[in-house]
Amino acid sequence: MLYMRQSGISANEAAQRWMLKECLRLLVSPNTGKRTYMLESDGLDLVNRILLQGGEIKKPITYKQITEP
């Protein structure tokens, strides 16, 4: 929030707090019930489907593309 204020970007603190809480919730593995802080393959598959259906990407993103430099 500090960086947003310094940059003159308006922000809603409650919305930011909700978004961060939701991001943490989504990091919980359905297999283990713990936060892995890693993208699992089914999560990447879901993201690819959503982005392809929405026309945001033309071909799926591979796990290798986002994990290797």
Residue pairs with C-beta under 8 A, 6 or more apart in sequence:
1 11
1 13
1 16
4 10
4 11
5 11
24 35
26 43
27 35
27 36
27 37
28 34
28 35
28 36
29 35
29 36
29 40
30 42
31 40
39 63
39 66
41 63
44 61
44 63
44 66
47 61
48 57
48 60
48 61
51 57
51 61
52 58
52 59
52 60
